[in-house]
Amino acid sequence: MIRLILGDLIDNLRIWLGAALIAAVAAVVGAIVASDIQTATQVGGTAGLALYGISGTVILFSAVTSVVVLGSITNLTVALHQRSYALWQLVGLGPQQVRRVVKAQLALMALIGGAAGCAAAVPLLRPLFAFCFADVPQLRDITPAFSPVAAGAVIAYVLVTVLLGGSRGARRAAQTPAIQALREPEAPTKGMSTTRWLTGAALFLILIGIVVSLPGAEPEKAATSLMLIGPLTAGLLSALSPVFMVALLRTWTAVVPLSLPGWWHLARQATAHHASQSSAVITPLVMAVSLVGGLYASQGTASGGDTLSTGGVVLLLGGPLLLSLTGATVTLFMAGRQRDREVALLLVSGGTTATVVAAVVSEAVIYVTTAVLLAVPTVLATGLIGAWALDVPPVFGLGAAATVVVASLVLIATAAVVPALLALRKNTVRMLAAE
């Protein structure tokens, strides 16, 4: 069993490296939160209370983001291995054995990534604290603490989140008939699980509770509550994504005129067909736009248009935003083998280099546009709800959201084009013959 686990990790190194990188980034974000809490405990007094207050918001932002991103990535990791799992069943492994192997692989990836992330975070904590608290006299000279016990807690959190996020994928890998998995490039999208329904219902009730509690609240407290609408709504959309994601992709892309060249329609079919990959790219982007736009909308509405300090934005959103954008970008790196085959098929059917590049750029546009369609209403709702509750003019934070959208498009387009260009340089016959 150990040889099988390690052999598959080596054979599919590109996929597992991507997954481990996301686990490492999640651990860096978790280490920052753990350091805030441990430092607050050691410092005590007014400075400690201030750190506790800050860390509460950061914890929520980071927790929701890591659950969404790690859940998407781990499920994609399993989806990209469907053919391997089918072959294992054909050579005699039972469903429960496949399930145990998948969980062991996910655990190993989480442990490696979590340990690497904690190690990488150690030299970053002091300069990060100095930058974020430069304008806060009582905090700027504090030395952040991060003990081995805190690192162990962060690694454990990453491990549990990865295993819970990948449990549905592991179950699907064990239950999918071997012949079907060999025949289909990607297993058909399953319906909603009980866990997803319960998670969605819980997030919806929390959002309703936040909105109901806003009227009559002090502006400062209202700003904190409004801040939560963006990430919680993004989490709700992620939980319910199997219900609407493919339908949304097909619906809005069908509005584009049929007179467009074939590369647009290739991109449209590819994003809808590879549902796991599309969801793993889009949901982190929704989170990124909702976080930034929602923060600026909530603070601007509650404070009458006052701007946030750069240090405050980095402290609250730096980690979650880094995790979201990295998760969306690395997803396309992980699916490189799948991209190789698609490029080879396109070339043998008469496509040109220009067709390949235009198709993958169109995929990036579809991913980012879909994320915008889901996230921008949340940002607008944050400003409108704040204006209703506080009886003030709304601020929408669309400028900040647009900055994230442009950065996302550049990152996603680059992550899509580079593997396609590398695939164009490979032997077409060998790419088609590969698994």
Summary of the structure (lengths in Angstrom):
residues: 435
radius of gyration: 22.4
end to end distance: 21.9
largest distance: 70.5
contacts: 1569
relative contact order: 0.12
helix: 83%
strand: 0%
